[in-house]
């Protein structure tokens, strides 16, 4: 599946970007959003435009 970059934001110094994707096989996934999308972010603001975090991936 094609990655959908719905939300981009900087983490720490701005050298790393987190994104939302619909690809469940993306190796960078850190959280599952309540709307069924996936985020490569952890922490404040994760899935903020997608209903919040359903759960984090360990």
N, CA, C and O atoms as a GROMACS GRO file, in nm:
protein
  232
    1UNK      N    1   0.083  -0.119   0.000
    1UNK     CA    2   0.000   0.000   0.000
    1UNK      C    3   0.087   0.125   0.000
    1UNK      O    4   0.201   0.126   0.046
    2UNK      N    5   0.030   0.226  -0.051
    2UNK     CA    6   0.101   0.353  -0.060
    2UNK      C    7   0.091   0.430   0.072
    2UNK      O    8  -0.017   0.439   0.131
    3UNK      N    9   0.201   0.483   0.115
    3UNK     CA   10   0.202   0.563   0.238
    3UNK      C   11   0.128   0.694   0.214
    3UNK      O   12   0.143   0.756   0.109
    4UNK      N   13   0.050   0.733   0.309
    4UNK     CA   14  -0.020   0.860   0.301
    4UNK      C   15   0.037   0.952   0.408
    4UNK      O   16   0.029   0.924   0.527
    5UNK      N   17   0.092   1.059   0.363
    5UNK     CA   18   0.150   1.155   0.455
    5UNK      C   19   0.047   1.261   0.489
    5UNK      O   20   0.044   1.368   0.428
    6UNK      N   21  -0.038   1.230   0.586
    6UNK     CA   22  -0.143   1.322   0.627
    6UNK      C   23  -0.093   1.422   0.729
    6UNK      O   24  -0.144   1.534   0.738
    7UNK      N   25   0.005   1.380   0.804
    7UNK     CA   26   0.055   1.467   0.910
    7UNK      C   27   0.205   1.452   0.921
    7UNK      O   28   0.257   1.343   0.944
    8UNK      N   29   0.275   1.563   0.903
    8UNK     CA   30   0.420   1.562   0.921
    8UNK      C   31   0.455   1.659   1.033
    8UNK      O   32   0.401   1.770   1.039
    9UNK      N   33   0.541   1.618   1.119
    9UNK     CA   34   0.588   1.709   1.221
    9UNK      C   35   0.728   1.668   1.266
    9UNK      O   36   0.769   1.553   1.250
   10UNK      N   37   0.799   1.763   1.321
   10UNK     CA   38   0.937   1.740   1.361
   10UNK      C   39   0.944   1.682   1.501
   10UNK      O   40   0.863   1.714   1.588
   11UNK      N   41   1.043   1.598   1.522
   11UNK     CA   42   1.071   1.541   1.653
   11UNK      C   43   1.213   1.584   1.690
   11UNK      O   44   1.305   1.577   1.609
   12UNK      N   45   1.227   1.629   1.812
   12UNK     CA   46   1.356   1.672   1.864
   12UNK      C   47   1.415   1.786   1.783
   12UNK      O   48   1.358   1.895   1.783
   13UNK      N   49   1.524   1.767   1.716
   13UNK     CA   50   1.594   1.875   1.645
   13UNK      C   51   1.539   1.901   1.507
   13UNK      O   52   1.585   1.993   1.438
   14UNK      N   53   1.441   1.824   1.464
   14UNK     CA   54   1.384   1.843   1.331
   14UNK      C   55   1.449   1.754   1.227
   14UNK      O   56   1.416   1.763   1.109
   15UNK      N   57   1.539   1.669   1.269
   15UNK     CA   58   1.605   1.582   1.172
   15UNK      C   59   1.529   1.452   1.147
   15UNK      O   60   1.561   1.378   1.055
   16UNK      N   61   1.428   1.426   1.228
   16UNK     CA   62   1.349   1.304   1.214
   16UNK      C   63   1.203   1.343   1.196
   16UNK      O   64   1.152   1.425   1.271
   17UNK      N   65   1.138   1.284   1.098
   17UNK     CA   66   0.997   1.313   1.073
   17UNK      C   67   0.911   1.192   1.106
   17UNK      O   68   0.949   1.078   1.078
   18UNK      N   69   0.796   1.218   1.165
   18UNK     CA   70   0.699   1.114   1.191
   18UNK      C   71   0.587   1.132   1.091
   18UNK      O   72   0.565   1.242   1.041
   19UNK      N   73   0.515   1.025   1.063
   19UNK     CA   74   0.407   1.033   0.966
   19UNK      C   75   0.299   0.932   0.997
   19UNK      O   76   0.319   0.838   1.074
   20UNK      N   77   0.183   0.954   0.937
   20UNK     CA   78   0.070   0.863   0.945
   20UNK      C   79   0.070   0.780   0.818
   20UNK      O   80   0.096   0.832   0.710
   21UNK      N   81   0.042   0.651   0.830
   21UNK     CA   82   0.037   0.563   0.714
   21UNK      C   83  -0.081   0.467   0.726
   21UNK      O   84  -0.133   0.444   0.835
   22UNK      N   85  -0.123   0.414   0.614
   22UNK     CA   86  -0.227   0.310   0.613
   22UNK      C   87  -0.165   0.172   0.590
   22UNK      O   88  -0.237   0.072   0.583
   23UNK      N   89  -0.034   0.168   0.578
   23UNK     CA   90   0.037   0.042   0.551
   23UNK      C   91   0.071  -0.030   0.682
   23UNK      O   92   0.160   0.013   0.755
   24UNK      N   93   0.001  -0.140   0.712
   24UNK     CA   94   0.029  -0.212   0.836
   24UNK      C   95   0.164  -0.282   0.838
   24UNK      O   96   0.208  -0.329   0.943
   25UNK      N   97   0.232  -0.288   0.725
   25UNK     CA   98   0.363  -0.354   0.717
   25UNK      C   99   0.479  -0.256   0.726
   25UNK      O  100   0.595  -0.297   0.715
   26UNK      N  101   0.451  -0.128   0.746
   26UNK     CA  102   0.557  -0.029   0.761
   26UNK      C  103   0.638  -0.063   0.886
   26UNK      O  104   0.582  -0.072   0.995
   27UNK      N  105   0.769  -0.081   0.873
   27UNK     CA  106   0.852  -0.121   0.988
   27UNK      C  107   0.869  -0.012   1.093
   27UNK      O  108   0.921  -0.039   1.201
   28UNK      N  109   0.828   0.111   1.064
   28UNK     CA  110   0.846   0.223   1.156
   28UNK      C  111   0.725   0.250   1.245
   28UNK      O  112   0.728   0.344   1.324
   29UNK      N  113   0.621   0.171   1.234
   29UNK     CA  114   0.498   0.195   1.310
   29UNK      C  115   0.524   0.185   1.460
   29UNK      O  116   0.585   0.089   1.508
   30UNK      N  117   0.477   0.286   1.534
   30UNK     CA  118   0.489   0.290   1.679
   30UNK      C  119   0.354   0.287   1.748
   30UNK      O  120   0.344   0.247   1.864
   31UNK      N  121   0.247   0.328   1.676
   31UNK     CA  122   0.115   0.338   1.738
   31UNK      C  123   0.006   0.310   1.635
   31UNK      O  124   0.024   0.332   1.515
   32UNK      N  125  -0.107   0.261   1.685
   32UNK     CA  126  -0.226   0.242   1.604
   32UNK      C  127  -0.326   0.348   1.646
   32UNK      O  128  -0.359   0.361   1.764
   33UNK      N  129  -0.374   0.424   1.550
   33UNK     CA  130  -0.471   0.531   1.578
   33UNK      C  131  -0.612   0.472   1.584
   33UNK      O  132  -0.638   0.365   1.531
   34UNK      N  133  -0.702   0.544   1.650
   34UNK     CA  134  -0.840   0.497   1.666
   34UNK      C  135  -0.916   0.486   1.534
   34UNK      O  136  -1.015   0.413   1.527
   35UNK      N  137  -0.872   0.558   1.431
   35UNK     CA  138  -0.941   0.548   1.301
   35UNK      C  139  -0.883   0.438   1.212
   35UNK      O  140  -0.924   0.424   1.097
   36UNK      N  141  -0.789   0.358   1.266
   36UNK     CA  142  -0.734   0.246   1.192
   36UNK      C  143  -0.606   0.276   1.116
   36UNK      O  144  -0.549   0.187   1.054
   37UNK      N  145  -0.559   0.400   1.118
   37UNK     CA  146  -0.432   0.434   1.056
   37UNK      C  147  -0.319   0.405   1.155
   37UNK      O  148  -0.344   0.371   1.270
   38UNK      N  149  -0.197   0.420   1.109
   38UNK     CA  150  -0.079   0.390   1.190
   38UNK      C  151   0.011   0.511   1.196
   38UNK      O  152   0.018   0.589   1.101
   39UNK      N  153   0.081   0.528   1.308
   39UNK     CA  154   0.172   0.640   1.325
   39UNK      C  155   0.312   0.590   1.358
   39UNK      O  156   0.330   0.488   1.426
   40UNK      N  157   0.410   0.665   1.310
   40UNK     CA  158   0.549   0.633   1.342
   40UNK      C  159   0.597   0.715   1.460
   40UNK      O  160   0.717   0.721   1.488
   41UNK      N  161   0.504   0.780   1.529
   41UNK     CA  162   0.537   0.866   1.642
   41UNK      C  163   0.496   0.803   1.775
   41UNK      O  164   0.412   0.713   1.779
   42UNK      N  165   0.556   0.852   1.880
   42UNK     CA  166   0.515   0.821   2.018
   42UNK      C  167   0.511   0.953   2.092
   42UNK      O  168   0.585   1.046   2.059
   43UNK      N  169   0.426   0.963   2.190
   43UNK     CA  170   0.425   1.083   2.272
   43UNK      C  171   0.314   1.179   2.237
   43UNK      O  172   0.220   1.146   2.165
   44UNK      N  173   0.328   1.298   2.289
   44UNK     CA  174   0.226   1.401   2.274
   44UNK      C  175   0.197   1.432   2.128
   44UNK      O  176   0.289   1.453   2.049
   45UNK      N  177   0.070   1.435   2.093
   45UNK     CA  178   0.029   1.469   1.958
   45UNK      C  179   0.014   1.351   1.864
   45UNK      O  180  -0.036   1.366   1.753
   46UNK      N  181   0.057   1.233   1.908
   46UNK     CA  182   0.045   1.115   1.824
   46UNK      C  183  -0.101   1.088   1.793
   46UNK      O  184  -0.183   1.081   1.884
   47UNK      N  185  -0.134   1.073   1.667
   47UNK     CA  186  -0.270   1.043   1.618
   47UNK      C  187  -0.371   1.153   1.652
   47UNK      O  188  -0.491   1.127   1.656
   48UNK      N  189  -0.324   1.275   1.675
   48UNK     CA  190  -0.414   1.381   1.720
   48UNK      C  191  -0.525   1.414   1.620
   48UNK      O  192  -0.632   1.458   1.662
   49UNK      N  193  -0.503   1.393   1.493
   49UNK     CA  194  -0.606   1.419   1.392
   49UNK      C  195  -0.673   1.290   1.346
   49UNK      O  196  -0.743   1.288   1.246
   50UNK      N  197  -0.651   1.183   1.420
   50UNK     CA  198  -0.704   1.052   1.383
   50UNK      C  199  -0.776   0.985   1.499
   50UNK      O  200  -0.783   0.862   1.506
   51UNK      N  201  -0.829   1.064   1.590
   51UNK     CA  202  -0.907   1.010   1.702
   51UNK      C  203  -0.825   0.972   1.823
   51UNK      O  204  -0.879   0.917   1.919
   52UNK      N  205  -0.697   1.000   1.821
   52UNK     CA  206  -0.611   0.963   1.932
   52UNK      C  207  -0.551   0.825   1.913
   52UNK      O  208  -0.578   0.757   1.814
   53UNK      N  209  -0.470   0.785   2.009
   53UNK     CA  210  -0.401   0.656   2.003
   53UNK      C  211  -0.493   0.545   2.057
   53UNK      O  212  -0.547   0.556   2.166
   54UNK      N  213  -0.508   0.440   1.979
   54UNK     CA  214  -0.579   0.322   2.026
   54UNK      C  215  -0.484   0.241   2.113
   54UNK      O  216  -0.519   0.204   2.226
   55UNK      N  217  -0.364   0.214   2.062
   55UNK     CA  218  -0.261   0.148   2.142
   55UNK      C  219  -0.124   0.166   2.077
   55UNK      O  220  -0.113   0.190   1.957
   56UNK      N  221  -0.021   0.154   2.160
   56UNK     CA  222   0.116   0.161   2.114
   56UNK      C  223   0.166   0.020   2.084
   56UNK      O  224   0.122  -0.077   2.145
   57UNK      N  225   0.259   0.011   1.990
   57UNK     CA  226   0.322  -0.116   1.955
   57UNK      C  227   0.446  -0.130   2.042
   57UNK      O  228   0.526  -0.037   2.051
   58UNK      N  229   0.464  -0.243   2.104
   58UNK     CA  230   0.581  -0.265   2.191
   58UNK      C  231   0.706  -0.293   2.112
   58UNK      O  232   0.813  -0.314   2.170
   0.00000   0.00000   0.00000
